[in-house]
């Protein structure tokens, strides 16, 4: 059996969003979301860190070919999310585009990558906050 | 149990090549990394060890000792070297970030006194890194 390694890649994209729930009153929205409820929206430079695991192929030395992963990310992540208004995307039509929900959405996207097993999605909304999602269930080892 | 992590940097050259393949196949799979003149990176190594706190010293491991082990076993061998040509484990193994993490694990695994090697993380650049936890070796 070959060794199993974890490979992580970071992608940056810039996007706008507004946190707002139609079912709440304007006052309740302001009380819940504060300045994130500004009707015109605001934006962030997001970083998505995706972690995959897999056997290290003995002929390539790789868990997965980065060129394949980068092409997948360009098509499925960056072409859709970069310089977009998150609220206008199909996935956030009925869902508030918090970074938590963004993590879950990115999990759904990267779980479809065929060449390695998705282990973790981390989304950094700013340099000071980040969110991790490991899919359903608790990670075996939780750490930095 | 406490996890303790120490970082070190090294700069090295490498290229990706599989001798069993044709030139075309190497170029197709490895792209610009297959340039046999090599290219280089500033790598960052993070070594995480797991252990209990010594009641006398308050340490899991002596950081100076860990630093010296990393310097002796890894940095002095890899830094400012061409990995393919000058580091023995990469004669027969492509020096990808994954394999570098595995090779460093093998260099360090039984060298750390009073603690267990928990993770080796190697950054090839800030946007790409590999983690190895010793699975499957």
Boltz contact constraints between the chains, C-beta under 6 A:
constraints:
  - contact:
      token1: [A, 1]
      token2: [B, 136]
      max_distance: 6.0
  - contact:
      token1: [A, 3]
      token2: [B, 102]
      max_distance: 6.0
  - contact:
      token1: [A, 3]
      token2: [B, 136]
      max_distance: 6.0
  - contact:
      token1: [A, 3]
      token2: [B, 137]
      max_distance: 6.0
  - contact:
      token1: [A, 4]
      token2: [B, 135]
      max_distance: 6.0
  - contact:
      token1: [A, 4]
      token2: [B, 136]
      max_distance: 6.0
  - contact:
      token1: [A, 5]
      token2: [B, 98]
      max_distance: 6.0
  - contact:
      token1: [A, 5]
      token2: [B, 101]
      max_distance: 6.0
  - contact:
      token1: [A, 5]
      token2: [B, 130]
      max_distance: 6.0
  - contact:
      token1: [A, 5]
      token2: [B, 132]
      max_distance: 6.0
  - contact:
      token1: [A, 6]
      token2: [B, 131]
      max_distance: 6.0
  - contact:
      token1: [A, 7]
      token2: [B, 130]
      max_distance: 6.0
  - contact:
      token1: [A, 8]
      token2: [B, 129]
      max_distance: 6.0
  - contact:
      token1: [A, 9]
      token2: [B, 128]
      max_distance: 6.0
  - contact:
      token1: [A, 10]
      token2: [B, 127]
      max_distance: 6.0
  - contact:
      token1: [A, 56]
      token2: [B, 98]
      max_distance: 6.0
  - contact:
      token1: [A, 59]
      token2: [B, 18]
      max_distance: 6.0
  - contact:
      token1: [A, 61]
      token2: [B, 94]
      max_distance: 6.0
  - contact:
      token1: [A, 61]
      token2: [B, 96]
      max_distance: 6.0
  - contact:
      token1: [A, 61]
      token2: [B, 99]
      max_distance: 6.0
  - contact:
      token1: [A, 62]
      token2: [B, 96]
      max_distance: 6.0
  - contact:
      token1: [A, 63]
      token2: [B, 98]
      max_distance: 6.0
  - contact:
      token1: [A, 67]
      token2: [B, 31]
      max_distance: 6.0
